[in-house]
Each structure stands twice: as structure tokens, then as C-alpha cells.
Amino acid sequence: MTLLSNRTLIVGGGLAGTTLAFRLWQNQKSFVLMDTGAGKLSSAVASGLINPVVVKHFGLSWMAKRLVPEAVKMYQNLEEITSSKFFHPLNIFRSFHQPEDILLWNRRRNEEDNTRFFMEEAPAPPLTLSPFGGGIIKNAARVDVEVFMQKTRKFLLDKNLLRSEKFDYTNLQQPSQSEWLYMDEKFERVVFCQGIQSAENPWFQWLPVNPLKGQLLKVNHPFLSNQQAISRKIFILPQGGQSFKVGATYEHSREEGNTREGIEQLTSGFKELIRGEEEDAGFEITETYYGFRPTIPDRRPVLGEHPINKGLYVFNGLGSKGYMLAPWFSEHLYNHIFEGKPLMEEVSVLRYAKRMENRNFD
């Protein structure tokens, strides 16, 4: 068999691997994405909510002013490329807990350039239990994650750029400093985008990628407005018609499956936020699901080249805000690999290099 060269192998077809693959495709770089399509990808069961404001203290999320515009640009571009619809701009009504929240909200709103994302305080939407009112978060959005993963995967399959097979670490070898050999193919580089499965990766298992379990519900409610999302302890995210996502839990657990405790937590959160007899009559759980977010202790993604094994890269740690982070950081990593631009120190894999040294020493 003829060996192919000057290619990139991307391992992992979740959000990180998919967005990076499209960066390469748009720049006409030769690559193949390898993923089994099996298992609980957090990308496929996430809420898909893009929220530029921190829920607890009303500050802007880290890098929101750069991340949100790039997310809008990329998802709308991918809609055109895949001839599909999965990106939906929306506002979020952030319910206040106490009267003092109004003062904090307005102070945050008046900080430099925050009016792009903050509106003045507003009355609660119909059926919403929020005696102290709330504020409107502008320029938020939701990605329909099921449609997004289905359509992008089909596009890559049709282009023969996606292989539905399990990656075998034992078949990856480095015959020279400038290439990696996997089975019968040569690659200049391999980028691992594996989420929590990185714990099995012999080259990157020293990274502190921890699973943060999230459970969600899909519910029907015939009386609730589907014009905006609602947020307090939980979020209620319109899905079209009478359908809503309710989430999410944050559990340091590796237990598979939905749990009674998780479902009860989300159900009680919903009933605390949505009032009235109409809710009791119309609330119906239609689906329960869960996933494991790949999180890093400092809550920043991890990107870059292995400190020793040149040509091996990682793109991981997107955590609970993955759909907001992935577009900007996929481009950041692309520019680093192909244009030689430096990575932000905050996200560089080198910040955890001592963990690798300590593990090797042990």
C-alpha cells in the first residue's frame, strides 16, 4: 500500500475534534478524523448554551468579548457548509435571588463595554417565579447539539474525512523525528481531542482532565414561553414548540446513567422557578440524559504540543462552556500549528509539564 504523508490525524470526534477538523478543511489542509461515534460524548448531550455572563456574580465569562463573536461566526458558517440549521441566537432572563442583585446587576452592566451583553432589569416572564425581577442577558445563543453533531459528522463522512473506528495506541509509532506512522499511513502530526478518554492516552494521561458529570432533562410544557431562556439555579432552554431542556447538574462522579437524585434536583429546580397550577398540569419529562464534561482544575482548556514527543498535540478541557470556547480555541490551535503563532500561556499544555516529569520520575 502506498504511504500517504503531510497529513494530520485528529483523534476524537467530539466538539474539539470537529471544530478543529473544520478549521483544517476550510484552510485546505490534508487530514483525517478518527472516531468510533460510540459512548457518551459530552458534546452530543450538552445543553449547547452559549452564555457570556457568569451565573453567580454577573461578571462576564472569561474572554467572552472574543469568544462569543467567533462562536457566532463559526456556527453560522458551519450551517451554510452543512446546509442545516442548529444555531439559534436568544436572550436569557436571569432571575434575581434578592433585592441586592439589582444593584450588582446594574454595576456590572455599567462596566466598560458590558452593555453588549447586559440589558436593564426586567420583569419576570409569564409563569416565572421571580419576585425580585431579573435582568436580560443579550447576545446569548443555543446550539442544537444533536443536529450539530449529526450534520457535521455526515459532512465529514461524505468527504471521506471521517473514519468510524477505534484508535489503537499500540499502532502509533514514530519512525523519524518528522513523522508518525499509524497502521499504513504517515502523518506529520496527531492531535488528540479525546475528552475524558485522555486518561487512557499513554502520551497525555498525565494531564489533569477530570470528568464532571452533567445530567439534563428534556421536558414538554404547553404554557411556557419559548421566546427566551430562563436561568437561576438551573437553566430552562427552549428547543422549539413546547420542548425545553432543563439542566444541568455538576457532579464529581464517574457513575454512568441518570440518577434519581439528579432528576429530582432538576425537577425541583424547575418547579421553584416556574410557578402555578398550569405548570403542575402541563410539565412532562420526555427524556433524561447525561454526559461527562472534560474539566481542568484551573478551568482553562489545554492545547499544544507534547513537551517531548514532537508532532503529538492535544486539544481538551473545554468543560461546561465548550460550545462557547471551541470555535475561538480551535482557530488558536490551528494558528499555532500551521502558522507558528504562540499559544496563550493560560491554555498551553506546558503549564502542566511538571506533572509529566513527576510521573516519569515516580
C-alpha positions in Angstrom: 0.0 0.0 0.0 1.2 3.5 -0.8 2.0 5.5 2.2 0.4 9.0 2.4 2.3 11.9 4.0 1.9 15.5 5.0 -1.4 14.9 6.8 -2.9 15.5 10.2 -4.6 12.8 12.2 -7.3 14.0 14.6 -8.3 11.5 17.2 -11.7 12.1 18.8 -14.9 13.4 17.1 -16.5 15.4 19.8 -16.7 19.2 19.8 -13.0 19.9 20.0 -12.1 17.4 17.2 -15.0 18.5 15.0 -14.3 22.3 15.2 -10.5 21.7 14.6 -11.4 19.4 11.6 -13.4 22.2 10.0 -10.5 24.7 10.6 -8.3 22.4 8.6 -10.9 21.8 5.9 -11.6 25.5 5.4 -7.8 26.0 5.0 -7.4 23.1 2.6 -5.2 21.1 4.9 -5.0 17.4 4.5 -6.4 15.5 7.5 -8.5 12.6 8.7 -10.6 12.5 11.8 -10.9 9.1 13.6 -13.8 8.5 16.0 -15.9 5.5 16.8 -19.1 7.6 17.3 -19.9 5.4 20.4 -20.0 6.3 24.0 -21.3 9.3 26.0 -19.7 12.3 24.3 -20.4 15.3 26.4 -20.6 17.3 23.1 -23.6 15.3 22.0 -25.6 15.5 25.2 -24.7 19.0 26.3 -27.1 21.9 26.6 -25.4 23.8 23.8 -26.0 27.1 25.7 -23.7 30.0 24.9 -23.9 32.3 27.9 -21.5 35.2 28.1 -22.4 36.1 31.7 -21.3 34.2 34.9 -24.4 32.9 36.7 -23.3 33.6 40.3 -21.8 37.1 40.3 -23.0 38.5 37.0 -19.4 39.1 35.7 -18.5 38.4 32.1 -17.3 35.0 31.4 -13.6 34.7 30.7 -12.8 36.1 27.2 -16.5 36.4 26.4 -15.9 39.5 24.2 -13.7 37.5 21.9 -15.3 34.1 22.3 -18.9 35.0 21.5 -18.3 36.7 18.2 -16.1 33.9 17.0 -18.7 31.3 18.0 -21.4 33.1 16.1 -19.2 33.4 13.1 -18.2 29.7 13.1 -21.6 28.1 13.8 -23.3 30.2 11.2 -20.6 29.3 8.7 -21.0 25.6 9.5 -24.7 25.9 9.0 -24.0 27.1 5.4 -21.4 24.5 4.8 -23.7 21.6 6.0 -26.9 23.1 4.7 -28.5 22.8 8.1 -29.9 24.9 11.0 -28.6 24.4 14.5 -27.5 27.8 15.8 -30.2 29.9 17.5 -29.5 33.3 19.0 -31.6 34.1 22.1 -31.8 36.2 25.2 -31.6 34.8 28.7 -33.8 36.1 31.6 -31.5 35.9 34.7 -33.8 35.7 37.7 -32.6 37.6 40.8 -32.4 35.9 44.2 -32.7 39.0 46.4 -33.2 42.8 46.0 -29.4 43.4 46.3 -28.9 41.6 43.0 -30.4 44.6 41.2 -27.6 46.9 42.4 -24.9 44.3 41.4 -26.5 43.8 38.0 -26.5 47.5 37.2 -23.0 47.9 38.4 -21.8 45.1 36.2 -23.8 46.5 33.3 -22.1 49.9 33.6 -18.6 48.4 33.5 -16.7 49.1 30.3 -18.4 47.7 27.1 -20.7 45.3 29.1 -23.8 46.8 27.6 -23.2 44.5 24.6 -24.4 41.6 26.8 -26.4 43.3 29.6 -29.8 44.9 29.5 -31.6 46.7 32.3 -33.5 44.8 34.9 -36.8 43.4 33.6 -40.0 41.9 35.0 -40.3 38.1 35.1 -41.7 36.3 32.0 -45.1 34.8 32.4 -45.3 31.8 34.8 -41.8 32.6 36.1 -41.4 32.8 39.9 -39.0 35.7 40.4 -40.4 38.2 42.9 -37.3 40.4 42.7 -37.3 40.5 38.9 -34.3 39.9 36.9 -32.0 41.0 34.0 -31.8 40.2 30.4 -28.5 38.7 29.0 -28.2 39.7 25.3 -26.3 38.0 22.5 -26.5 34.6 24.0 -27.4 31.6 21.9 -28.0 27.9 21.8 -26.6 25.2 19.6 -28.9 22.3 18.8 -26.2 19.8 19.7 -28.0 16.8 18.2 -28.3 18.4 14.8 -24.8 19.9 15.0 -23.1 16.6 15.7 -25.3 14.7 13.1 -24.8 17.2 10.3 -21.1 17.9 10.8 -20.4 14.2 11.1 -22.3 13.4 7.9 -20.4 16.1 6.1 -17.1 14.7 7.1 -18.2 11.2 6.2 -19.3 12.2 2.8 -16.0 13.9 2.2 -14.1 10.7 3.3 -12.5 12.7 6.1 -14.1 10.7 9.0 -13.3 7.2 9.9 -15.6 5.4 12.3 -13.1 3.2 14.0 -11.4 3.0 17.4 -7.9 4.4 17.7 -5.3 1.8 18.7 -2.4 3.4 20.7 -0.2 0.4 20.0 -0.3 1.1 16.3 1.1 4.6 16.6 4.9 4.7 16.1 7.4 7.4 15.3 9.9 6.2 12.6 11.6 9.6 12.4 11.6 13.0 14.1 9.3 14.5 11.4 6.6 11.9 11.1 4.3 9.5 12.8 3.2 6.1 11.4 -0.3 4.8 12.2 -1.1 1.5 10.6 -0.1 2.0 6.9 -0.2 5.8 6.9 2.3 8.5 7.6 1.2 11.7 9.4 3.1 14.8 10.2 1.2 15.3 13.4 -1.5 13.7 15.6 -3.9 15.8 17.6 -5.7 14.1 20.4 -9.2 15.6 21.1 -10.5 12.8 23.4 -12.2 14.5 26.4 -12.2 12.3 29.5 -10.8 9.4 27.4 -7.4 11.1 27.6 -6.9 9.2 30.8 -6.2 6.2 28.6 -3.7 8.0 26.4 -0.1 6.9 27.1 1.3 10.3 25.9 -1.1 12.6 27.7 -2.5 10.7 30.7 -0.6 13.0 33.0 -2.9 15.9 32.2 -5.5 16.6 34.9 -8.6 16.1 32.8 -11.3 15.3 35.2 -14.9 14.1 34.4 -17.6 16.4 35.6 -20.9 14.7 35.2 -23.9 16.6 34.0 -27.5 15.4 33.9 -30.2 17.1 31.9 -33.9 16.7 31.3 -36.0 17.4 28.2 -39.5 18.4 29.1 -42.7 19.5 27.5 -44.6 22.4 28.9 -47.6 23.8 26.9 -47.9 27.1 28.7 -44.3 28.3 29.0 -42.9 30.9 26.6 -40.3 29.6 24.2 -39.0 33.1 23.3 -36.1 33.2 25.7 -34.1 31.1 28.1 -34.5 31.4 31.9 -31.8 31.0 34.4 -31.3 30.9 38.2 -30.1 27.7 39.9 -30.9 25.9 36.7 -31.5 26.9 33.1 -34.6 26.3 31.1 -33.6 26.4 27.4 -36.3 26.5 24.6 -35.9 23.8 22.0 -38.8 24.8 19.7 -42.5 24.4 20.3 -43.4 23.1 23.7 -40.0 21.4 24.3 -37.3 22.6 26.7 -34.0 21.4 28.1 -33.6 21.7 31.9 -30.1 21.5 33.4 -27.7 20.9 34.5 -26.1 19.1 37.4 -22.4 19.4 38.3 -21.3 16.1 39.8 -17.8 14.9 40.5 -18.9 11.4 39.7 -18.0 8.6 37.2 -21.3 6.8 37.7 -22.9 6.0 34.4 -26.5 6.8 33.8 -29.1 9.2 35.1 -29.8 9.0 38.8 -32.9 9.6 40.9 -31.1 12.3 42.8 -30.1 14.2 39.7 -33.6 14.0 38.2 -35.1 15.2 41.4 -32.7 18.1 41.7 -33.5 19.4 38.2 -37.3 18.8 38.7 -37.4 20.7 42.0 -35.3 23.5 40.4 -37.8 23.8 37.6 -40.7 23.9 40.0 -39.0 26.6 42.1 -38.6 28.8 39.0 -41.9 28.1 37.2 -45.0 28.7 39.2 -48.6 27.9 39.2 -51.3 25.4 38.5 -50.6 25.5 34.8 -47.1 24.1 35.5 -48.4 21.2 37.5 -50.9 20.3 34.8 -48.5 20.6 31.9 -45.0 19.7 33.0 -43.9 16.4 31.4 -40.4 14.8 31.3 -39.9 13.3 27.9 -36.2 12.4 28.1 -33.3 12.2 30.6 -29.7 12.1 29.6 -26.2 12.8 30.9 -22.6 13.3 29.8 -19.1 13.8 31.3 -17.5 17.2 30.7 -13.7 17.2 30.4 -12.6 19.7 33.0 -9.2 21.1 34.1 -8.5 22.3 37.7 -7.8 25.9 36.6 -10.9 25.9 34.3 -9.0 26.7 31.2 -8.7 24.5 28.1 -5.4 22.7 27.4 -3.8 23.0 24.0 -0.5 22.4 22.3 2.4 20.1 21.5 3.7 17.3 23.8 6.8 18.6 25.7 8.9 15.7 24.5 7.2 13.8 21.6 7.1 16.4 18.8 4.2 16.1 16.4 1.8 15.0 19.1 -0.8 17.6 20.1 -3.7 17.9 22.5 -7.0 19.9 22.4 -9.0 19.2 25.6 -10.6 20.6 28.7 -13.4 22.6 27.2 -15.6 21.9 30.3 -19.1 23.2 30.8 -18.7 26.1 28.3 -17.4 24.1 25.4 -19.7 25.4 22.8 -18.6 28.9 23.5 -14.9 28.0 23.8 -14.4 25.6 20.9 -14.6 28.0 17.9 -12.1 30.5 19.1 -9.6 28.0 20.5 -9.8 25.7 17.5 -8.6 28.6 15.5 -6.0 29.5 18.2 -4.6 25.9 18.0 -4.7 26.0 14.2 -2.7 29.2 14.0 -0.2 27.7 16.5 0.3 24.5 14.5 0.3 25.8 10.9 1.4 29.5 11.3 3.8 29.2 14.2 1.9 31.7 16.4 2.5 31.3 20.2 -0.2 29.9 22.4 -1.6 31.8 25.4 0.2 30.7 28.5 -3.1 30.3 30.2 -4.1 27.4 27.9 -0.7 25.9 27.0 -0.2 22.3 27.7 3.3 23.3 29.1 1.7 24.6 32.2 1.3 21.0 33.3 4.6 19.7 32.1 5.9 19.2 35.7 3.1 16.6 36.2 4.6 14.6 33.4 8.1 15.0 34.8 6.9 13.9 38.3 5.1 10.9 36.9 8.1 9.8 34.9 10.3 10.2 38.0 8.0 8.0 40.0 
